[in-house]
Amino acid sequence: MRHKIILAVLIAICMTKPSISQEVLSLDKCRTLAKEHNQDVRNAAINVAIYESQLKSNKTNLLPKLDFSASLTRLGDPQVIQMPAFELPKVDFSPSGVLFPGGKLYEAPENLYKLNLSLIQPIYMGGKLRNLNKLSQKQVDLSKENLRLEQSDLLLTTDETYWTIVSLKEKLILTRESIKFLEEFKKDINNFYEVGLATKNDVLQAQVNLNHVTLANIEAENGFDLANMSLNRLIGLPLWEKVQLEDSVVNKATLPDFEVAHKKALAQRPELKMSQLAVDMRELGVKMTRADQLPSVNVGVNGYYGNPNHFGVDEGEKSWNATAMVKIPVLHWGEKRQAVKRSKMQREQAVLELEKNKDLIALDVQQSLYALKEAISKMSFMETSLEQAEENLNVTRNNFSVGVASVTQVLDAQVSWQLSYSKFIDAKIACQQKYSVYLKAIGELDQI
C-alpha cells in the first residue's frame, strides 16, 4: 500500500511538472536558454567576475597595509652563564684569603614571546600602482567584450539552427502534401489504366514520382530530427526531446546602407573593442615599465612588545620605530631601458593588429551586406517563380481533366511546383539567417 501511494505521488508530480518541451519556443526564448546553458558563455562570465575581483584587490595597493604577528617559545633548558668562585687578590695581586662566592651572570628567560604591529604606506612608486589599477580596469572591459563575442557566436549558431528547423518543418508539410497529391493522382491513373485510358508507362511514372517524394520526406524527417537534437544541445535539453517552435512569419528584410553599417560595426563590434583595449593595455605597459626606472618611497611604523626586547631598555618593555624606505635604480646596464623598448614594440604590434582587424571587419560587413542583398533578391524571385509554378500546375491539371494534357505533363508540373516551393522555403530561411549574420557583422546580434 505504501509503495502504491509513493507511485501515485510521483505520477502526480510528473504530470504537474512544467516542461520546456511543452512550451512553444520562440527565437528569443531559444536565445535566452542557449546563453544560460552554454559552457563557453558561462566561463566568459566567470572571467568577468575574476577580473573584477582582481581590480578590487589592486586598488588596495594604494592604501596602508596593517599586519600583526605574534609568537611564543618555551625553552626546555634555558641558557645560564655562571661566574665561578675565586679568591680575591690584593692590590699587589698576592692572595688575600677572601673568597668570592661566584654566581649567575645571566639566565635566559624560560618563556620567549613577541608581539609586532606594523603599518606600511607606499608614498611614491613612479605611477606604477595607479597604472596597474587602470590596467586591471582594461582587463575587466576586455573580459566583458570577450563575453559579448562568445554570446554573438552562440546566438548566430542558435539562429541558424532555429531557422533550419523551421525550414525543415515547412518542407515536411510540403512533401506530405505532395505525397497526398501523388497518391490520389496515382489512383486516378490506375483507374484510367483499368479502362484503357492510360498506359502502363503512365502508372509507372506516377509511382516513380511518388517514390521520389516519399524518399524526400524521409530525408526531411531525418534532417528535422538531427536539427532538433542540435538545438536541444544548444539550449540544454535532452537530445531526443521534441521541441515545438513558434510559427514565425518571415518578413522581407530591408537592405541597410554600407556606410551606416560600417560605422555601427566600428563602434559596436567586440573584436574591435578588444583590439583597442589591447592597444590601451600595451600603452599602460610602457608606463609601468618606465616606472621601474624611477625611485620608490615607502614609509612604515612598527610597534613591538616582547621578552626579550632588544629594542627596549628593559626586558619586556614596549618599543616602536618608524622607517622610511627609498629605492633608486642606479646601474642596471641598460636592462630597464631595453624593457621599455620591448614594451613600445609590443604596443606597435597591438596598433597594427587593430588596423588589420578594422580592414577585416569592413570586409566582413560588406560580405554580409552582399549576402543579404542576394538572399532578398532570391526570395523575391522564388516567390514569383512559385506563383508561376502553382498556376502552371493548376492549368495542367485542368487540361488533364479535359484530356488535353498528358500524365507526364502533370507530373512535370507537380515536380516543378514542389521544387519551386522548396527553393522558396530555402530563400525565406536564408534571408533570416543572412540577416542574423549581418547583425553579428555590425555588433548588434547580442543586443536584440
C-alpha positions as a LaTeX table, in Angstrom:
\begin{tabular}{lrrr}
\hline
Residue & $x$ (\AA) & $y$ (\AA) & $z$ (\AA) \\
\hline
Met1 & 0.00 & 0.00 & 0.00 \\
Arg2 & 2.83 & 2.36 & 0.89 \\
His3 & 4.52 & 1.75 & $-2.48$ \\
Lys4 & 1.27 & 2.49 & $-4.30$ \\
Ile5 & 0.93 & 5.82 & $-2.51$ \\
Ile6 & 4.52 & 6.79 & $-3.39$ \\
Leu7 & 3.95 & 5.80 & $-7.03$ \\
Ala8 & 0.76 & 7.88 & $-7.18$ \\
Val9 & 2.58 & 10.92 & $-5.77$ \\
Leu10 & 5.41 & 10.54 & $-8.30$ \\
Ile11 & 2.93 & 10.29 & $-11.17$ \\
Ala12 & 1.16 & 13.43 & $-9.95$ \\
Ile13 & 4.46 & 15.31 & $-9.72$ \\
Cys14 & 5.45 & 14.25 & $-13.24$ \\
Met15 & 2.07 & 15.32 & $-14.59$ \\
Thr16 & 2.21 & 18.75 & $-12.96$ \\
Lys17 & 5.90 & 19.49 & $-13.53$ \\
Pro18 & 6.31 & 22.16 & $-16.22$ \\
Ser19 & 8.37 & 21.08 & $-19.20$ \\
Ile20 & 10.16 & 23.32 & $-21.65$ \\
Ser21 & 9.34 & 20.88 & $-24.44$ \\
Gln22 & 5.61 & 21.51 & $-23.82$ \\
Glu23 & 6.13 & 25.21 & $-24.48$ \\
Val24 & 6.13 & 26.78 & $-27.91$ \\
Leu25 & 9.64 & 28.18 & $-28.08$ \\
Ser26 & 10.22 & 31.48 & $-29.82$ \\
Leu27 & 13.56 & 32.54 & $-31.23$ \\
Asp28 & 14.12 & 34.91 & $-28.29$ \\
Lys29 & 13.36 & 32.11 & $-25.81$ \\
Cys30 & 15.86 & 29.81 & $-27.54$ \\
Arg31 & 18.49 & 32.56 & $-27.41$ \\
Thr32 & 17.92 & 33.06 & $-23.68$ \\
Leu33 & 18.11 & 29.33 & $-22.94$ \\
Ala34 & 21.26 & 28.98 & $-25.03$ \\
Lys35 & 23.03 & 31.80 & $-23.14$ \\
Glu36 & 22.03 & 30.29 & $-19.81$ \\
His37 & 23.26 & 26.81 & $-20.76$ \\
Asn38 & 26.36 & 27.33 & $-22.90$ \\
Gln39 & 29.58 & 26.50 & $-21.03$ \\
Asp40 & 31.75 & 28.91 & $-23.03$ \\
Val41 & 29.43 & 31.83 & $-22.25$ \\
Arg42 & 29.28 & 30.89 & $-18.57$ \\
Asn43 & 33.07 & 30.58 & $-18.48$ \\
Ala44 & 33.41 & 34.03 & $-20.04$ \\
Ala45 & 31.01 & 35.44 & $-17.42$ \\
Ile46 & 33.12 & 33.89 & $-14.65$ \\
Asn47 & 36.21 & 35.52 & $-16.17$ \\
Val48 & 34.49 & 38.90 & $-15.88$ \\
Ala49 & 33.89 & 38.27 & $-12.17$ \\
Ile50 & 37.52 & 37.15 & $-11.72$ \\
Tyr51 & 38.94 & 40.32 & $-13.27$ \\
Glu52 & 36.51 & 42.50 & $-11.30$ \\
Ser53 & 37.76 & 40.84 & $-8.12$ \\
Gln54 & 41.36 & 41.41 & $-9.25$ \\
Leu55 & 40.59 & 45.10 & $-9.83$ \\
Lys56 & 39.24 & 45.46 & $-6.30$ \\
Ser57 & 42.38 & 43.77 & $-4.93$ \\
Asn58 & 44.74 & 46.00 & $-6.91$ \\
Lys59 & 43.01 & 49.17 & $-5.69$ \\
Thr60 & 44.02 & 48.27 & $-2.14$ \\
Asn61 & 47.71 & 48.64 & $-3.08$ \\
Leu62 & 47.33 & 52.42 & $-2.66$ \\
Leu63 & 46.14 & 52.00 & 0.93 \\
Pro64 & 48.26 & 51.37 & 4.04 \\
Lys65 & 48.84 & 47.74 & 4.99 \\
Leu66 & 48.47 & 46.82 & 8.67 \\
Asp67 & 49.93 & 43.49 & 9.83 \\
Phe68 & 50.11 & 41.84 & 13.23 \\
Ser69 & 52.36 & 38.96 & 14.22 \\
Ala70 & 52.88 & 37.09 & 17.50 \\
Ser71 & 55.00 & 34.19 & 18.68 \\
Leu72 & 55.60 & 32.25 & 21.89 \\
Thr73 & 58.58 & 29.99 & 22.61 \\
Arg74 & 59.20 & 27.95 & 25.75 \\
Leu75 & 62.78 & 26.80 & 26.35 \\
Gly76 & 63.26 & 23.37 & 27.84 \\
Asp77 & 66.77 & 24.16 & 29.09 \\
Pro78 & 67.33 & 27.93 & 29.31 \\
Gln79 & 70.92 & 29.08 & 28.88 \\
Val80 & 72.69 & 30.13 & 32.12 \\
Ile81 & 76.04 & 31.98 & 32.30 \\
Gln82 & 77.83 & 31.27 & 35.65 \\
Met83 & 80.72 & 33.13 & 37.32 \\
Pro84 & 82.84 & 30.55 & 39.26 \\
Ala85 & 84.07 & 31.25 & 42.84 \\
Phe86 & 87.63 & 32.57 & 43.22 \\
Glu87 & 89.91 & 34.20 & 45.78 \\
Leu88 & 90.02 & 37.98 & 45.54 \\
Pro89 & 93.56 & 39.26 & 45.03 \\
Lys90 & 95.20 & 42.16 & 46.81 \\
Val91 & 96.42 & 45.25 & 45.08 \\
Asp92 & 99.79 & 43.65 & 44.54 \\
Phe93 & 97.98 & 40.51 & 43.27 \\
Ser94 & 99.02 & 38.45 & 46.27 \\
Pro95 & 96.39 & 36.11 & 47.87 \\
Ser96 & 94.03 & 37.95 & 50.21 \\
Gly97 & 92.34 & 34.94 & 51.76 \\
Val98 & 88.93 & 36.44 & 50.80 \\
Leu99 & 86.79 & 34.11 & 48.67 \\
Phe100 & 84.35 & 35.48 & 46.07 \\
Pro101 & 81.40 & 33.05 & 46.04 \\
Gly102 & 80.64 & 33.43 & 42.30 \\
Gly103 & 77.09 & 33.28 & 40.91 \\
Lys104 & 74.89 & 33.64 & 37.82 \\
Leu105 & 75.79 & 36.40 & 35.39 \\
Tyr106 & 72.87 & 35.75 & 33.00 \\
Glu107 & 69.95 & 33.37 & 32.83 \\
Ala108 & 67.84 & 33.21 & 29.65 \\
Pro109 & 64.11 & 33.54 & 30.23 \\
Glu110 & 62.20 & 30.31 & 30.13 \\
Asn111 & 59.36 & 31.86 & 28.08 \\
Leu112 & 60.16 & 33.90 & 24.95 \\
Tyr113 & 57.36 & 35.90 & 23.32 \\
Lys114 & 56.96 & 38.81 & 20.97 \\
Leu115 & 54.11 & 40.90 & 19.58 \\
Asn116 & 54.65 & 43.06 & 16.50 \\
Leu117 & 52.28 & 45.52 & 14.77 \\
Ser118 & 53.46 & 47.09 & 11.51 \\
Leu119 & 51.93 & 49.72 & 9.23 \\
Ile120 & 53.37 & 50.33 & 5.73 \\
Gln121 & 52.19 & 53.03 & 3.30 \\
Pro122 & 53.51 & 53.44 & $-0.25$ \\
Ile123 & 54.16 & 57.13 & $-0.96$ \\
Tyr124 & 55.57 & 57.17 & $-4.49$ \\
Met125 & 56.01 & 54.26 & $-6.90$ \\
Gly126 & 56.53 & 56.15 & $-10.13$ \\
Gly127 & 52.83 & 55.90 & $-11.02$ \\
Lys128 & 53.05 & 52.12 & $-11.23$ \\
Leu129 & 50.21 & 51.39 & $-8.80$ \\
Arg130 & 47.75 & 53.78 & $-10.45$ \\
Asn131 & 48.60 & 52.43 & $-13.88$ \\
Leu132 & 48.16 & 48.92 & $-12.52$ \\
Asn133 & 44.62 & 49.85 & $-11.47$ \\
Lys134 & 43.95 & 51.26 & $-14.94$ \\
Leu135 & 45.32 & 48.08 & $-16.47$ \\
Ser136 & 43.04 & 45.98 & $-14.26$ \\
Gln137 & 40.05 & 48.05 & $-15.39$ \\
Lys138 & 41.04 & 47.44 & $-19.01$ \\
Gln139 & 41.19 & 43.71 & $-18.28$ \\
Val140 & 37.65 & 43.88 & $-16.89$ \\
Asp141 & 36.47 & 45.69 & $-20.03$ \\
Leu142 & 38.30 & 43.16 & $-22.21$ \\
Ser143 & 36.64 & 40.24 & $-20.44$ \\
Lys144 & 33.22 & 41.87 & $-20.93$ \\
Glu145 & 33.83 & 42.26 & $-24.66$ \\
Asn146 & 35.00 & 38.65 & $-24.81$ \\
Leu147 & 31.71 & 37.68 & $-23.17$ \\
Arg148 & 29.86 & 39.62 & $-25.88$ \\
Leu149 & 31.88 & 37.84 & $-28.55$ \\
Glu150 & 31.06 & 34.42 & $-27.10$ \\
Gln151 & 27.39 & 35.37 & $-26.92$ \\
Ser152 & 27.38 & 36.62 & $-30.53$ \\
Asp153 & 28.92 & 33.40 & $-31.82$ \\
Leu154 & 26.45 & 31.34 & $-29.82$ \\
Leu155 & 23.43 & 33.40 & $-30.89$ \\
Leu156 & 24.38 & 33.13 & $-34.56$ \\
Thr157 & 24.59 & 29.34 & $-34.26$ \\
Thr158 & 21.27 & 29.30 & $-32.39$ \\
Asp159 & 19.58 & 31.48 & $-35.02$ \\
Glu160 & 20.85 & 29.33 & $-37.88$ \\
Thr161 & 19.74 & 26.12 & $-36.16$ \\
Tyr162 & 16.33 & 27.59 & $-35.29$ \\
Trp163 & 15.64 & 28.68 & $-38.87$ \\
Thr164 & 16.91 & 25.36 & $-40.20$ \\
Ile165 & 14.28 & 23.57 & $-38.12$ \\
Val166 & 11.58 & 25.99 & $-39.33$ \\
Ser167 & 12.70 & 25.30 & $-42.91$ \\
Leu168 & 12.62 & 21.53 & $-42.49$ \\
Lys169 & 9.24 & 21.74 & $-40.79$ \\
Glu170 & 7.81 & 23.59 & $-43.81$ \\
Lys171 & 9.46 & 21.10 & $-46.17$ \\
Leu172 & 7.86 & 18.22 & $-44.27$ \\
Ile173 & 4.47 & 19.86 & $-44.80$ \\
Leu174 & 5.34 & 20.30 & $-48.48$ \\
Thr175 & 6.43 & 16.70 & $-49.04$ \\
Arg176 & 3.38 & 15.35 & $-47.22$ \\
Glu177 & 1.09 & 17.46 & $-49.38$ \\
Ser178 & 2.95 & 16.21 & $-52.45$ \\
Ile179 & 2.62 & 12.60 & $-51.30$ \\
Lys180 & $-1.10$ & 13.09 & $-50.77$ \\
Phe181 & $-1.50$ & 14.63 & $-54.23$ \\
Leu182 & 0.55 & 11.91 & $-55.96$ \\
Glu183 & $-1.26$ & 9.10 & $-54.17$ \\
Glu184 & $-4.60$ & 10.47 & $-55.34$ \\
Phe185 & $-3.23$ & 11.08 & $-58.82$ \\
Lys186 & $-1.84$ & 7.54 & $-58.97$ \\
Lys187 & $-5.28$ & 6.16 & $-58.07$ \\
Asp188 & $-6.80$ & 8.15 & $-60.90$ \\
Ile189 & $-4.15$ & 6.87 & $-63.33$ \\
Asn190 & $-4.77$ & 3.30 & $-62.18$ \\
Asn191 & $-8.48$ & 3.76 & $-62.81$ \\
Phe192 & $-7.75$ & 5.17 & $-66.25$ \\
Tyr193 & $-5.38$ & 2.27 & $-66.93$ \\
Glu194 & $-8.02$ & $-0.29$ & $-66.00$ \\
Val195 & $-10.44$ & 1.20 & $-68.53$ \\
Gly196 & $-7.76$ & 1.63 & $-71.18$ \\
Leu197 & $-7.39$ & 5.41 & $-70.98$ \\
Ala198 & $-3.80$ & 5.32 & $-69.65$ \\
Thr199 & $-0.74$ & 3.22 & $-70.34$ \\
Lys200 & 1.37 & 1.12 & $-68.02$ \\
Asn201 & 4.14 & 3.69 & $-68.51$ \\
Asp202 & 1.83 & 6.38 & $-67.08$ \\
Val203 & 1.22 & 4.25 & $-63.97$ \\
Leu204 & 4.94 & 3.63 & $-63.51$ \\
Gln205 & 5.76 & 7.31 & $-63.97$ \\
Ala206 & 3.31 & 8.24 & $-61.22$ \\
Gln207 & 4.75 & 5.55 & $-58.93$ \\
Val208 & 8.34 & 6.69 & $-59.55$ \\
Asn209 & 7.46 & 10.29 & $-58.73$ \\
Leu210 & 5.67 & 9.12 & $-55.60$ \\
Asn211 & 8.77 & 7.14 & $-54.59$ \\
His212 & 10.98 & 10.20 & $-55.06$ \\
Val213 & 8.74 & 12.39 & $-52.91$ \\
Thr214 & 8.49 & 9.67 & $-50.24$ \\
Leu215 & 12.29 & 9.48 & $-50.13$ \\
Ala216 & 12.47 & 13.29 & $-49.87$ \\
Asn217 & 10.04 & 13.11 & $-46.96$ \\
Ile218 & 12.22 & 10.53 & $-45.16$ \\
Glu219 & 15.29 & 12.73 & $-45.68$ \\
Ala220 & 13.40 & 15.77 & $-44.38$ \\
Glu221 & 12.28 & 13.85 & $-41.28$ \\
Asn222 & 15.86 & 12.72 & $-40.57$ \\
Gly223 & 17.18 & 16.23 & $-41.11$ \\
Phe224 & 14.47 & 17.63 & $-38.85$ \\
Asp225 & 15.37 & 15.19 & $-36.06$ \\
Leu226 & 19.10 & 15.99 & $-36.36$ \\
Ala227 & 18.46 & 19.75 & $-36.35$ \\
Asn228 & 16.15 & 19.27 & $-33.36$ \\
Met229 & 18.96 & 17.49 & $-31.48$ \\
Ser230 & 21.39 & 20.28 & $-32.39$ \\
Leu231 & 19.02 & 22.88 & $-30.98$ \\
Asn232 & 18.45 & 20.79 & $-27.84$ \\
Arg233 & 22.21 & 20.65 & $-27.28$ \\
Leu234 & 22.41 & 24.43 & $-27.60$ \\
Ile235 & 19.54 & 25.21 & $-25.22$ \\
Gly236 & 20.30 & 22.50 & $-22.66$ \\
Leu237 & 17.51 & 19.98 & $-23.30$ \\
Pro238 & 17.89 & 16.19 & $-23.66$ \\
Leu239 & 18.91 & 15.36 & $-27.24$ \\
Trp240 & 15.89 & 13.21 & $-28.02$ \\
Glu241 & 13.31 & 15.59 & $-26.56$ \\
Lys242 & 10.98 & 17.08 & $-29.16$ \\
Val243 & 10.63 & 20.85 & $-29.12$ \\
Gln244 & 7.86 & 22.95 & $-30.60$ \\
Leu245 & 8.95 & 26.14 & $-32.29$ \\
Glu246 & 6.85 & 29.21 & $-32.76$ \\
Asp247 & 5.44 & 29.52 & $-36.27$ \\
Ser248 & 7.34 & 32.61 & $-37.29$ \\
Val249 & 6.25 & 34.80 & $-40.18$ \\
Val250 & 9.29 & 35.50 & $-42.33$ \\
Asn251 & 9.18 & 39.11 & $-43.46$ \\
Lys252 & 11.29 & 40.61 & $-46.19$ \\
Ala253 & 14.36 & 42.27 & $-44.72$ \\
Thr254 & 15.41 & 45.70 & $-45.93$ \\
Leu255 & 18.92 & 46.26 & $-47.20$ \\
Pro256 & 20.90 & 48.69 & $-44.98$ \\
Asp257 & 23.34 & 51.28 & $-46.25$ \\
Phe258 & 27.01 & 50.22 & $-46.17$ \\
Glu259 & 28.27 & 53.47 & $-44.64$ \\
Val260 & 25.77 & 53.24 & $-41.80$ \\
Ala261 & 26.53 & 49.55 & $-41.26$ \\
His262 & 30.30 & 50.19 & $-41.31$ \\
Lys263 & 30.04 & 52.96 & $-38.70$ \\
Lys264 & 27.95 & 50.70 & $-36.48$ \\
Ala265 & 30.49 & 47.90 & $-36.81$ \\
Leu266 & 33.41 & 50.20 & $-35.89$ \\
Ala267 & 31.52 & 51.37 & $-32.81$ \\
Gln268 & 30.00 & 48.08 & $-31.69$ \\
Arg269 & 31.99 & 45.04 & $-32.80$ \\
Pro270 & 33.51 & 43.33 & $-29.73$ \\
Glu271 & 36.57 & 42.26 & $-31.73$ \\
Leu272 & 37.45 & 45.90 & $-32.47$ \\
Lys273 & 36.84 & 46.96 & $-28.89$ \\
Met274 & 39.09 & 44.13 & $-27.73$ \\
Ser275 & 41.81 & 45.22 & $-30.16$ \\
Gln276 & 41.55 & 48.84 & $-28.96$ \\
Leu277 & 41.73 & 47.66 & $-25.35$ \\
Ala278 & 44.85 & 45.66 & $-26.23$ \\
Val279 & 46.46 & 48.87 & $-27.54$ \\
Asp280 & 45.49 & 50.73 & $-24.35$ \\
Met281 & 46.87 & 47.93 & $-22.18$ \\
Arg282 & 50.17 & 47.96 & $-24.08$ \\
Glu283 & 50.38 & 51.73 & $-23.57$ \\
Leu284 & 49.90 & 51.23 & $-19.83$ \\
Gly285 & 52.55 & 48.51 & $-20.00$ \\
Val286 & 55.01 & 51.08 & $-21.38$ \\
Lys287 & 54.23 & 53.46 & $-18.49$ \\
Met288 & 54.59 & 50.70 & $-15.90$ \\
Thr289 & 57.93 & 49.64 & $-17.37$ \\
Arg290 & 59.16 & 53.24 & $-17.22$ \\
Ala291 & 58.09 & 53.36 & $-13.57$ \\
Asp292 & 60.74 & 50.73 & $-12.81$ \\
Gln293 & 63.37 & 53.37 & $-13.68$ \\
Leu294 & 62.01 & 55.85 & $-11.13$ \\
Pro295 & 62.57 & 55.98 & $-7.35$ \\
Ser296 & 60.08 & 54.38 & $-4.98$ \\
Val297 & 59.27 & 55.62 & $-1.48$ \\
Asn298 & 57.56 & 53.74 & 1.35 \\
Val299 & 57.08 & 54.70 & 4.99 \\
Gly300 & 56.25 & 52.45 & 7.90 \\
Val301 & 55.67 & 52.31 & 11.65 \\
Asn302 & 56.33 & 49.26 & 13.84 \\
Gly303 & 55.19 & 48.64 & 17.40 \\
Tyr304 & 56.97 & 45.87 & 19.35 \\
Tyr305 & 56.45 & 44.19 & 22.68 \\
Gly306 & 58.21 & 41.06 & 23.80 \\
Asn307 & 60.56 & 39.19 & 26.03 \\
Pro308 & 63.38 & 39.68 & 25.34 \\
Asn309 & 63.00 & 43.09 & 23.71 \\
His310 & 66.25 & 44.04 & 22.02 \\
Phe311 & 64.83 & 47.45 & 21.08 \\
Gly312 & 63.86 & 48.38 & 24.66 \\
Val313 & 66.00 & 49.33 & 27.59 \\
Asp314 & 64.49 & 46.78 & 29.92 \\
Glu315 & 63.31 & 43.29 & 29.17 \\
Gly316 & 59.61 & 43.19 & 28.31 \\
Glu317 & 59.49 & 46.92 & 27.61 \\
Lys318 & 57.27 & 48.22 & 24.79 \\
Ser319 & 59.02 & 49.90 & 21.87 \\
Trp320 & 58.27 & 51.33 & 18.46 \\
Asn321 & 60.15 & 52.58 & 15.42 \\
Ala322 & 59.40 & 54.47 & 12.23 \\
Thr323 & 61.07 & 53.78 & 8.91 \\
Ala324 & 61.30 & 55.46 & 5.53 \\
Met325 & 62.50 & 53.37 & 2.60 \\
Val326 & 63.75 & 54.90 & $-0.64$ \\
Lys327 & 64.82 & 52.75 & $-3.58$ \\
Ile328 & 66.62 & 54.40 & $-6.50$ \\
Pro329 & 67.74 & 52.38 & $-9.53$ \\
Val330 & 71.34 & 53.37 & $-10.22$ \\
Leu331 & 73.05 & 50.95 & $-12.59$ \\
His332 & 71.40 & 48.02 & $-14.37$ \\
Trp333 & 73.49 & 48.02 & $-17.56$ \\
Gly334 & 70.59 & 49.05 & $-19.83$ \\
Glu335 & 68.24 & 46.29 & $-18.66$ \\
Lys336 & 65.36 & 48.63 & $-17.83$ \\
Arg337 & 65.88 & 50.69 & $-20.98$ \\
Gln338 & 65.58 & 47.54 & $-23.07$ \\
Ala339 & 62.43 & 46.60 & $-21.15$ \\
Val340 & 60.86 & 49.94 & $-22.13$ \\
Lys341 & 61.93 & 49.38 & $-25.73$ \\
Arg342 & 60.27 & 45.95 & $-25.78$ \\
Ser343 & 57.07 & 47.41 & $-24.34$ \\
Lys344 & 56.95 & 50.05 & $-27.08$ \\
Met345 & 57.41 & 47.40 & $-29.78$ \\
Gln346 & 54.60 & 45.33 & $-28.27$ \\
Arg347 & 52.41 & 48.44 & $-28.34$ \\
Glu348 & 53.18 & 48.88 & $-32.05$ \\
Gln349 & 52.20 & 45.26 & $-32.65$ \\
Ala350 & 48.85 & 45.90 & $-30.97$ \\
Val351 & 48.29 & 49.00 & $-33.14$ \\
Leu352 & 48.99 & 47.00 & $-36.31$ \\
Glu353 & 46.61 & 44.27 & $-35.15$ \\
Leu354 & 43.91 & 46.90 & $-34.60$ \\
Glu355 & 44.38 & 48.30 & $-38.11$ \\
Lys356 & 44.22 & 44.80 & $-39.59$ \\
Asn357 & 41.03 & 44.00 & $-37.70$ \\
Lys358 & 39.41 & 47.23 & $-38.92$ \\
Asp359 & 40.07 & 46.18 & $-42.53$ \\
Leu360 & 38.81 & 42.65 & $-41.91$ \\
Ile361 & 35.64 & 43.90 & $-40.25$ \\
Ala362 & 34.95 & 46.33 & $-43.10$ \\
Leu363 & 35.24 & 43.37 & $-45.48$ \\
Asp364 & 33.04 & 41.26 & $-43.20$ \\
Val365 & 30.33 & 43.93 & $-43.18$ \\
Gln366 & 30.47 & 44.26 & $-46.97$ \\
Gln367 & 30.26 & 40.49 & $-47.46$ \\
Ser368 & 27.30 & 40.22 & $-45.09$ \\
Leu369 & 25.51 & 43.00 & $-46.97$ \\
Tyr370 & 26.10 & 41.33 & $-50.34$ \\
Ala371 & 24.89 & 38.00 & $-48.95$ \\
Leu372 & 21.78 & 39.66 & $-47.50$ \\
Lys373 & 21.12 & 41.50 & $-50.77$ \\
Glu374 & 21.42 & 38.25 & $-52.70$ \\
Ala375 & 19.08 & 36.46 & $-50.26$ \\
Ile376 & 16.45 & 39.22 & $-50.55$ \\
Ser377 & 16.63 & 39.15 & $-54.35$ \\
Lys378 & 16.47 & 35.37 & $-54.44$ \\
Met379 & 13.45 & 35.30 & $-52.12$ \\
Ser380 & 11.59 & 37.79 & $-54.32$ \\
Phe381 & 12.48 & 35.85 & $-57.44$ \\
Met382 & 11.50 & 32.49 & $-55.94$ \\
Glu383 & 8.19 & 33.92 & $-54.73$ \\
Thr384 & 7.35 & 34.89 & $-58.30$ \\
Ser385 & 8.60 & 31.54 & $-59.58$ \\
Leu386 & 6.40 & 29.71 & $-57.07$ \\
Glu387 & 3.32 & 31.66 & $-58.15$ \\
Gln388 & 4.04 & 30.77 & $-61.77$ \\
Ala389 & 4.68 & 27.10 & $-60.93$ \\
Glu390 & 1.45 & 26.93 & $-58.95$ \\
Glu391 & $-0.51$ & 28.48 & $-61.79$ \\
Asn392 & 1.13 & 26.10 & $-64.26$ \\
Leu393 & 0.18 & 23.10 & $-62.08$ \\
Asn394 & $-3.44$ & 24.24 & $-61.84$ \\
Val395 & $-3.68$ & 24.83 & $-65.59$ \\
Thr396 & $-2.06$ & 21.48 & $-66.38$ \\
Arg397 & $-4.39$ & 19.62 & $-64.01$ \\
Asn398 & $-7.40$ & 21.32 & $-65.58$ \\
Asn399 & $-6.11$ & 20.45 & $-69.05$ \\
Phe400 & $-5.56$ & 16.86 & $-67.94$ \\
Ser401 & $-9.12$ & 16.64 & $-66.64$ \\
Val402 & $-10.44$ & 17.60 & $-70.10$ \\
Gly403 & $-7.96$ & 15.36 & $-71.88$ \\
Val404 & $-5.61$ & 17.93 & $-73.43$ \\
Ala405 & $-2.60$ & 17.27 & $-71.12$ \\
Ser406 & $-0.67$ & 14.06 & $-70.60$ \\
Val407 & 0.29 & 12.30 & $-67.37$ \\
Thr408 & 3.90 & 13.30 & $-67.96$ \\
Gln409 & 2.93 & 16.97 & $-68.20$ \\
Val410 & 1.01 & 16.79 & $-64.91$ \\
Leu411 & 3.89 & 15.05 & $-63.15$ \\
Asp412 & 6.40 & 17.53 & $-64.57$ \\
Ala413 & 4.22 & 20.43 & $-63.41$ \\
Gln414 & 3.93 & 18.88 & $-59.95$ \\
Val415 & 7.71 & 18.38 & $-59.71$ \\
Ser416 & 8.28 & 21.95 & $-60.88$ \\
Trp417 & 5.84 & 23.28 & $-58.28$ \\
Gln418 & 7.39 & 21.21 & $-55.48$ \\
Leu419 & 10.90 & 22.29 & $-56.45$ \\
Ser420 & 9.86 & 25.96 & $-56.63$ \\
Tyr421 & 8.14 & 25.71 & $-53.25$ \\
Ser422 & 11.21 & 24.05 & $-51.70$ \\
Lys423 & 13.51 & 26.74 & $-53.09$ \\
Phe424 & 11.15 & 29.44 & $-51.88$ \\
Ile425 & 11.35 & 27.97 & $-48.36$ \\
Asp426 & 15.16 & 27.92 & $-48.63$ \\
Ala427 & 15.17 & 31.53 & $-49.82$ \\
Lys428 & 12.94 & 32.70 & $-46.94$ \\
Ile429 & 15.08 & 30.93 & $-44.36$ \\
Ala430 & 18.32 & 32.12 & $-45.96$ \\
Cys431 & 17.00 & 35.67 & $-45.66$ \\
Gln432 & 16.58 & 35.27 & $-41.92$ \\
Gln433 & 19.93 & 33.54 & $-41.49$ \\
Lys434 & 21.80 & 36.15 & $-43.55$ \\
Tyr435 & 20.12 & 38.89 & $-41.55$ \\
Ser436 & 21.47 & 37.32 & $-38.35$ \\
Val437 & 24.92 & 37.20 & $-39.97$ \\
Tyr438 & 24.58 & 40.90 & $-40.82$ \\
Leu439 & 23.57 & 41.75 & $-37.23$ \\
Lys440 & 26.65 & 39.92 & $-35.96$ \\
Ala441 & 28.81 & 41.76 & $-38.50$ \\
Ile442 & 27.73 & 45.16 & $-37.14$ \\
Gly443 & 27.89 & 44.02 & $-33.50$ \\
Glu444 & 24.16 & 44.09 & $-32.74$ \\
Leu445 & 23.24 & 40.40 & $-32.58$ \\
Asp446 & 23.83 & 40.18 & $-28.82$ \\
Gln447 & 21.86 & 43.40 & $-28.22$ \\
Ile448 & 18.49 & 42.43 & $-29.69$ \\
\hline
\end{tabular}
